[in-house]
Amino acid sequence: MKKTSYLGELEHMILLAVLRLGDEAYGRSIQEELEGQVGRTVSRSVAYITLERMAEKGYLTAAMGNPTPRRGGKAKRYYTLTPTGIEVLRETGRAFRQLWTGHEGFLEEA
């Protein structure tokens, strides 16, 4: 039997933000996506710690972009979902949908 991995809430949100942002997924844009879409404020340090942890788990890859004058010559680190990251998102999504099934009416807003 295959061991299933599930994501924590913040990991799940960050991976979904990376998916939404595509080629523009870097630390600050991910923070802004979470704030704008779900009102979740994440500090820079928490965002980067979580991104690095997920890269270590094989859910993301990171690549440096080109340095820009606007950033004082510093480059952005861009993140991309790996096939493993996509699969763990699918597994977690399936688990939530399964648990949600049958409770839609109860959980809807009035």
Steps between C-alpha positions, in 0.01 A plus 500: 500500500635842401567744784299815440644840589276786599577868516457740788276800444777749420686251279179432309433872450856574392506216245168619359637857481806371310267318263289814444801727449681274254821664375454792743516293820764652727493578872331840497251414224398188694445709814290749301297220340411355839410841638292596195319170447431380854606782731785292644796711610827307506827656612796486264691266731209255536440504123865425422537235770189325365617531137842357586346214701275411207797513261684259732198268491512509120172689452665808345811594309665838534695691236660841513380761253711779357618781729300821466600859571171553686610243758850644533646239267348209690325217318161350591468131585216353294313186605341232285287201598660161439303190397522391866357837609214468255425148623497603867261786412274249324512259795418771752222637279346152465509452878325833561236432233433157649457643849289789368259270313164485672553821698458758225163626621608522861817690422353748251453856613143609560 
